[in-house]
Amino acid sequence: MSKLDTYLNVHQTLTSEKIQVQNQVLVKATIENNAEIKRLQRQLNAANAVNKGILENQIKETKHNEEQNFYKAYAFKISEQADAILEIEDPILKYHFNKIILNGTIDEIETVIDKLDEISDKQSAKEILKKVKKISIEVSQTSDIYNSSQLPKVINLLIDYKSLEASIPTKPKFKTKGRDIKKNKIFLWIVLYSMGTIASLVLAFNDYQIIGGIMTFIFTMSVIFNLMKISLANKFKTDTNNYYNKLIPEYEMKNSEIINLLENHKIHSFIDGISKEFKDYSYYAKEFEKIETKFQNKWSN
C-alpha cells in the first residue's frame, strides 16, 4: 500500500454525527450478518405458536449481545488510538492526529457509556473518555502553532483528492443479450407469414371460413410480431451507435481527465515534504491505519 493510500485511510476527519451514523450502520450490518441470528430466524419462520415466543426472545437477546460486543470493541479502538497519540512527542503532530482521529469521538463515547450494560464496561469507557478529554485539553495549547504549519493543508488536499476520486465515472453498461436480432431472418418470416395470411384469406372467403379465419388471425399476428421485432432491431442499432460513438468516448475522455488530475495532484509532492519535515508522520499514520483496519475487518464484514 502506498504512502498516499495510508494517508487517505487515516484522514477521515469525521464529525460526531458521522461517527454516530457510521456506528449505527456497522451495528445493523453486524446483526444482519450474524449466523446465529439467521439460524434462529429460520427456526422462527417455521415455528409453531408455542415456540415463536421463545425464539423471538432468543433473537432479541442475541442482537443485544452483538450490539454490546460492538460498543465494547469501539471503546477499545478509541483507547488504542488515544494511547498511540499519547506516544507522539512532537506537539504539532500530536495535535494533528488528535484532530483527525479523536476529534468528534467524545459524544459517541458518551453514547457508548449509556448503551453498555455491565458496570465494569461502563467504567472502562468512562476512563477512555477521560483520556480523550485530557488529550484534547493538552493539545489545544498547540492550536496556533499547528494552524501556522503546513499540516492543516494536508487535510484540505486529501479532501480534494478524495472528491476527485469519487468523481471518476462508471463505465456505461450496454445490454446486448437477446437484443441482437438478425433482420434478414425476420424479413424472411414476414414474407412467409404474409403468404400464409393471403392463403388463409382465400380459404376464409370460400368454404373454410372458420379454419381460414383462425389461420388468418394467427398469420396476421405473426406478421405484426415480426414487424415489432424489426422495430426493436432498429432501436438496438441506434442504441449501439450511441453507446460506441457517444457514451464510451465521453466516458473515456472524462475518466482520462480525472486520472490525469489525480496523478498530477499537489498532494503527492506535499506528502513528501510533510514526511521530511515530520519524521514520525508516516510511522504513526500506519499505526492508526492498522488500528482502524483491524476494527473494520471485524465489524464491517
ABEGO torsion letter per residue (X at the ends): XBAAAAAAAABAGBBAAAAAAAAAAAAAAAAAABAAAAAAAAAAAABBAAAAAAAAAAAAAAAAAAAAAAAAAAAAAAAAAAAAAAABABAAAAAAAAAAAABGAAAAAAAAAAABABAAAAAAAAAAAAAAAAAAAAAAAAAAAAAABAAAAAAAAAAAAAAAAAABBBBBBBBABGABBBAAAAAAAAAAAAAAAAAAAAAAABABAAAAAAAAAAAAAAAAAAAAAAAAAAAAAAAAAAAAAAAAAAAAAAAAAAAAAAAABAAAAAAAAAAAABAAAAAAAAAAAAAAAAAAAAAAX
